[in-house]
Amino acid sequence: MKSRVAAVLTVALSAPLVTLAFQSPTKCAPLHHKSIYSQHFPVSQAHKSKQYSKTTELHSIAPAAALSAVGSPLGSIAVLAFVILVHEAGHFIAARSYGIIVKEFSVGVGPRIVGVRRKLIDSEYVYERIDDAAEKQQSLDEHQANLMQDNDGIEFSLRAIPLGGYVRFPDNYNRTLAYELEDAARRARNKARQLRIENSNAIEKALESMAAYSFIFNVMSLGLLKKWQSKREEDQLREAEEEASLATQATTVSRKPWWSALPFTKEDDNSDSVAATSDESLSTLELLKAAKAPDVKYDDNPDLLQNRPWGQRAVVLSGGVIFNILLAFVCYFGEVTVGRGLPEPIFNPGVVVSQTVSNDSPAYGVLKKGDVILGVNEVSSISSHRRGIWGSQEQISKVISTIRETQNGENVKLTIVHGMDSTTDEVSISPKRNMEGQASIGVMLGPNYVKTEMVRAANVVDAVTKAGAAVYDITSATAGSITKLLVGMLFGKGLPAGASMSGPIGVVKAGADVVSSSDLAAIVAFAASISVNLAVINSLPLPALDGGQLVFVLAEAAAGRKIDQQLQEAINAAALTILLFISVGTAIGDVRSIF
């Protein structure tokens, strides 16, 4: 069997994505924000038309129009599939450049729709169609033998669900045999534990059960509970060996003399009892030896990924992230050279009240649509040192965070400018608690947008500089937002102000809105944004992600010895399960937001 390193080398959008600002030539507001009072606060259509009336309208380009004609969701899925394809190509190219064996390159996950296998026969590559139905008819041994012989065969597959992909490497051990041996050892350990707790007190019995069946207690005890159980298993095995040794000696001493076979000789029942005790001791010893973790025989083939030096494995693991960053750079480079230019929105300081304030809002009669909030409480200015959309988002987050921190009975003091009036005014509002229990003043906010300038490069060097700056801006902003999100979730603070978390459905929906505009520049910017998003997420030092695998490799390099491979696989499997649960949660949230 082959190990599918999908959890390691695959970004199937199963991990949640933080949907950040996306710069479009005609729409420069963030895709998502959290509201202060209501659940969402998108910029109103009326405010949008007012904001973007000065922007240059870009005409649709033929390729984008053709993509939109197929259907916006399908076009969005195609963009996502392409970004994932580039990510997996990074792993694939890095592996093959080192001569590492790759078994499959898959676009999509799930059932295989079509696939071909490339073989090297007589110094020529031959492609054959993969017949899954025929291969399923083979016995497991035949299938394993074919796979082991065909080291030069690489499968290229197109699978049913396009929101994913993976590069599959061969296992360096017989996974089926290892599972069977471990399953037998597990059954033996359970029997040994039952023998062990027969003479244990109530506390020891409870601790044995927690160590055997509760992963949570083992984690909470930092492994001490499992270590205690392992010590008891070692003591049990040592005692069994001593008893077996004594029983063997007793059997030898109590062996019947030759005359005991004579008919007039009286039988000695004690010798039979000693022999039975010896057999029982030996049986227990065999059981305890069978309960020990089985030794796994690993293949030492130097062309397997697992047997390569840590530096090469680090390059293979980093290949996907590097290619995603390069894709974003190419997108921006194309925009500033052959495209219409990279859209750079211009914002004035402050955030705008983007919709008419409702009658039941705490801000009714105090704020009105078009007012600009320049400061909140003791902060006289909420301006950000960052430029563009990221600085505008930071200002909105500052206002939201400050209002949410307001205690019951306290007022929020705002420094505002009414409409086109240049004079500032200070107002005081008493927030209310919304359905989520957060302090709110019941208004919708948007960036203080002025116009969008299309930035083009004067020469190649200028293009590299501008594209590199754009990649740096979006990468640093994405990394900062994801870090804040993880810290907020870790300490129970929830999502940071102004951020929202979306899964594949939400990303497809956002992409469909972009594709429906038939604006090629917007589609390219969307692809660059998602590509950077995938790169940042996969760089996180979490198991089952590229960054987590890289941590294992670097730890191995620092320690100077290999880390137990089966332990790594167990950690990755547990982490992948958690990520899948998070993905399901985000998907449910995406569906709710749509309907």
WOZIMO-V195909 format. One record per pair of residues at least 6 apart in sequence whose C-alpha atoms are under 8 Angstrom apart, sorted by the first residue. I is the first residue (numbers start at 1). GAP is how many residues later the second one is. Records with the same first field share a line. If there is no record, write none. Layout:
I: GAP ; GAP
//
This chain:
1: 143 ; 146 ; 169 ; 170 ; 173 ; 174 ; 175
2: 166 ; 167 ; 168 ; 169 ; 173
3: 165 ; 166 ; 167 ; 168
4: 162 ; 163 ; 164 ; 165 ; 166
5: 161 ; 162 ; 163 ; 164
6: 159 ; 160 ; 161 ; 162
7: 537 ; 538 ; 565 ; 566 ; 569
8: 535 ; 536 ; 537 ; 538 ; 541 ; 564
9: 79 ; 82 ; 157 ; 158 ; 308 ; 311 ; 536 ; 537
10: 78 ; 154 ; 155 ; 156 ; 157 ; 535
11: 73 ; 76 ; 153 ; 154 ; 155 ; 523 ; 527 ; 534
12: 72 ; 96 ; 97 ; 151 ; 152 ; 153 ; 154
13: 150 ; 151 ; 490 ; 491 ; 521
14: 150 ; 489 ; 490 ; 565 ; 566 ; 569
15: 488 ; 522 ; 564 ; 565 ; 567 ; 568
16: 485 ; 486 ; 487 ; 488 ; 563 ; 566 ; 567 ; 570
17: 484 ; 485 ; 486 ; 487 ; 490 ; 516 ; 517 ; 520
18: 460 ; 463 ; 464 ; 481 ; 482 ; 483 ; 484 ; 515
19: 12 ; 13 ; 480 ; 481 ; 482 ; 483 ; 488
20: 10 ; 11 ; 12 ; 458 ; 479
21: 8 ; 9 ; 10 ; 11 ; 368 ; 369
22: 6 ; 7 ; 8 ; 9 ; 503 ; 504 ; 507
23: 6 ; 7 ; 320 ; 321 ; 322 ; 366 ; 499 ; 502 ; 503
24: 319 ; 497 ; 498 ; 501
25: 30 ; 31 ; 32 ; 33 ; 317 ; 318 ; 319 ; 427 ; 429 ; 496 ; 497
26: 26 ; 29 ; 30 ; 31 ; 32 ; 426
27: 25
28: 317 ; 361 ; 424
29: 14 ; 360 ; 417 ; 418
30: 359 ; 363
31: 11 ; 479
32: 8 ; 10 ; 466 ; 467 ; 468
33: 7 ; 8 ; 9 ; 464 ; 465 ; 466 ; 467
34: 6 ; 7 ; 463 ; 464 ; 465 ; 466
35: 6 ; 365 ; 408 ; 409 ; 410 ; 463
36: 364 ; 367 ; 368 ; 403 ; 404 ; 405 ; 406 ; 407 ; 408
37: 396 ; 397 ; 402 ; 403 ; 404 ; 405 ; 406 ; 407
38: 396 ; 404 ; 405
41: 403 ; 404
42: 402 ; 403 ; 404
43: 311 ; 312 ; 401 ; 402 ; 403
44: 310 ; 311
47: 307 ; 308
51: 398 ; 399 ; 400
52: 399
54: 397
55: 396 ; 397
56: 396
58: 461
59: 460
60: 457 ; 458 ; 459 ; 460
61: 457 ; 458 ; 459
63: 457
64: 451 ; 454 ; 455 ; 456 ; 459
65: 453 ; 454
67: 8 ; 448 ; 451
68: 7 ; 447 ; 448 ; 449 ; 450
71: 445
72: 439 ; 440 ; 441 ; 443 ; 444
73: 435 ; 436 ; 438 ; 439 ; 442
74: 438
75: 436 ; 437 ; 440
76: 432 ; 433 ; 435 ; 436 ; 438 ; 439
77: 85 ; 86 ; 431 ; 434
78: 84
79: 448
80: 83 ; 428 ; 447 ; 450
81: 26 ; 27 ; 81 ; 82 ; 83
83: 241 ; 444 ; 447 ; 448
84: 79 ; 80 ; 81 ; 447
85: 22 ; 80
86: 234 ; 237 ; 238 ; 241
87: 232 ; 233 ; 234 ; 236 ; 237
88: 17 ; 77 ; 78 ; 79 ; 232
89: 231 ; 234
90: 226 ; 228 ; 229 ; 230 ; 231 ; 232 ; 233
91: 76 ; 225 ; 226 ; 227 ; 228 ; 229
92: 10 ; 13 ; 75 ; 224
93: 226
94: 221 ; 222 ; 225
95: 6 ; 7 ; 210 ; 221
96: 6
98: 214
99: 204
100: 203 ; 204 ; 205
101: 50 ; 51 ; 68 ; 69 ; 202 ; 203 ; 204
102: 52 ; 65 ; 66 ; 67 ; 68
103: 48 ; 50 ; 51 ; 52 ; 64 ; 65 ; 66 ; 67
104: 50 ; 51 ; 52 ; 53 ; 62 ; 63 ; 64 ; 65
105: 49 ; 50 ; 51 ; 52 ; 60 ; 61 ; 62 ; 63
106: 49 ; 50 ; 51 ; 52 ; 53 ; 59 ; 60 ; 61
107: 50 ; 51 ; 52 ; 55 ; 57 ; 58 ; 59
108: 50 ; 51 ; 52 ; 53 ; 54 ; 55 ; 56 ; 57 ; 58
109: 50 ; 51 ; 52 ; 53 ; 54 ; 55 ; 56 ; 57
110: 49 ; 50 ; 51
111: 48 ; 49 ; 50
112: 45 ; 46 ; 47 ; 48
113: 44 ; 45 ; 46 ; 47
114: 15 ; 16 ; 43 ; 44 ; 45
115: 14 ; 15 ; 40 ; 41 ; 42 ; 43
116: 11 ; 12 ; 13 ; 14 ; 39 ; 40 ; 41
117: 10 ; 11 ; 12 ; 13 ; 36 ; 37 ; 38 ; 39
118: 7 ; 8 ; 9 ; 10 ; 34 ; 35 ; 36 ; 37 ; 38
119: 6 ; 7 ; 8 ; 9 ; 31 ; 33 ; 34 ; 35
120: 6 ; 32 ; 33
135: 8
163: 341
169: 135 ; 136
170: 134
172: 126 ; 127 ; 128 ; 129 ; 132 ; 134
173: 123 ; 124 ; 125 ; 126
174: 123 ; 124
178: 116 ; 118
181: 113
182: 111 ; 112
184: 106 ; 107
185: 105 ; 106 ; 107 ; 108 ; 109
186: 105
187: 104
188: 99 ; 100 ; 102 ; 103
189: 99 ; 101 ; 102 ; 103
192: 95 ; 96 ; 99
193: 15
196: 40
197: 7 ; 8 ; 11
207: 18
208: 21
210: 7 ; 8
211: 6 ; 7 ; 14 ; 15 ; 18
217: 8
218: 6 ; 7 ; 8
237: 48 ; 51 ; 52
240: 41 ; 44 ; 45
241: 44
243: 38
244: 34 ; 37 ; 38 ; 41
247: 27 ; 28 ; 30 ; 31 ; 34
248: 30
250: 24
251: 20 ; 23 ; 24 ; 27
254: 17 ; 20
255: 16
256: 15
259: 6
260: 6 ; 7
300: 7
301: 6
302: 6
305: 8
306: 7
310: 243 ; 244 ; 246 ; 247
313: 240
314: 236 ; 239 ; 240
317: 229 ; 230 ; 232 ; 233
318: 228 ; 229 ; 232
320: 215
321: 213 ; 214 ; 215 ; 217 ; 218
322: 213
324: 207 ; 208 ; 210 ; 211
325: 146 ; 206 ; 207 ; 210
327: 201 ; 204
328: 143 ; 199 ; 200 ; 201 ; 203 ; 204
329: 138 ; 139 ; 141 ; 142 ; 199
330: 137
331: 193 ; 194 ; 196 ; 197
332: 10 ; 135 ; 138 ; 139 ; 193 ; 196
333: 130 ; 131 ; 133 ; 134
335: 6 ; 7 ; 121 ; 186
336: 6 ; 119 ; 120 ; 121 ; 127 ; 130 ; 131
337: 119 ; 120 ; 123 ; 126
339: 182
340: 114 ; 116 ; 181
341: 113 ; 114 ; 115 ; 116
342: 112 ; 113 ; 114
343: 109 ; 110 ; 111 ; 112
344: 44 ; 108 ; 109 ; 110 ; 111
345: 43 ; 44 ; 104 ; 105 ; 106 ; 107 ; 108
346: 42 ; 103 ; 104 ; 105 ; 106 ; 107
347: 41 ; 42 ; 45 ; 100 ; 101 ; 102 ; 103 ; 104
348: 100 ; 101 ; 102
349: 25 ; 33 ; 34 ; 35 ; 43 ; 99
350: 22 ; 23 ; 24 ; 25 ; 31 ; 32 ; 33 ; 42 ; 45 ; 97 ; 98
351: 21 ; 22 ; 23 ; 41 ; 44 ; 45 ; 94 ; 95 ; 96 ; 97
352: 17 ; 18 ; 19 ; 20 ; 21 ; 93 ; 94 ; 95 ; 96
353: 14 ; 15 ; 16 ; 17 ; 18 ; 19 ; 20 ; 90 ; 91 ; 92 ; 93
354: 15 ; 16 ; 89 ; 90 ; 91 ; 92
355: 13 ; 14 ; 15 ; 88 ; 89 ; 90
356: 12 ; 13
357: 6 ; 7 ; 10 ; 11 ; 12 ; 85 ; 86
358: 6 ; 84
361: 80 ; 81 ; 82
362: 67 ; 68 ; 69 ; 70 ; 79 ; 80
363: 66 ; 78 ; 79 ; 80
366: 61 ; 63
368: 50
370: 48 ; 49
371: 45 ; 46 ; 47 ; 48
372: 44 ; 45 ; 46 ; 47 ; 76
373: 41 ; 42 ; 43 ; 44
374: 6 ; 7 ; 8 ; 9 ; 40 ; 41 ; 42 ; 43
375: 6 ; 7 ; 24 ; 39 ; 40 ; 41
376: 6 ; 23 ; 26 ; 36 ; 37 ; 38 ; 39
377: 25 ; 35 ; 36 ; 37
380: 35
382: 13 ; 16 ; 17
383: 8 ; 12
384: 7 ; 8 ; 10 ; 11
385: 6
390: 87
392: 55 ; 56
393: 54 ; 105
396: 49 ; 50 ; 51 ; 102
397: 99 ; 100 ; 101
398: 99
400: 97 ; 98
401: 96
403: 9 ; 28 ; 36 ; 37 ; 38
404: 34 ; 35 ; 36
405: 34
406: 6 ; 25 ; 33
407: 32
409: 21
410: 20 ; 21
411: 17 ; 18 ; 19 ; 20
412: 16 ; 17 ; 18 ; 19
413: 13 ; 14 ; 15 ; 16
414: 12 ; 13 ; 14 ; 15
415: 9 ; 10 ; 11 ; 12
416: 8 ; 9 ; 10 ; 11
417: 6 ; 7 ; 8
418: 6 ; 7
429: 12
430: 11
431: 8 ; 9 ; 10 ; 11
432: 6 ; 7 ; 8 ; 9
433: 6 ; 7
434: 6
456: 7
457: 6 ; 9
471: 61
474: 55 ; 58
475: 57 ; 58 ; 61
478: 54 ; 55 ; 58
479: 57
481: 18
482: 55
484: 11 ; 12
485: 9 ; 10 ; 11 ; 14
488: 6 ; 7 ; 8
489: 6
495: 6
501: 85
502: 84 ; 85 ; 87 ; 88
503: 80 ; 83 ; 84 ; 87
504: 83
505: 82 ; 85 ; 86
506: 81 ; 84 ; 85
511: 12 ; 15
514: 8 ; 9 ; 12
515: 7 ; 8
537: 8
538: 7 ; 8 ; 9
539: 6 ; 7 ; 8 ; 9
540: 6 ; 7 ; 8
541: 6 ; 7 ; 8 ; 9 ; 10
542: 6 ; 7 ; 33
543: 6 ; 28 ; 29 ; 32 ; 33
544: 27 ; 28 ; 29 ; 31 ; 32
552: 11
556: 6 ; 7
//
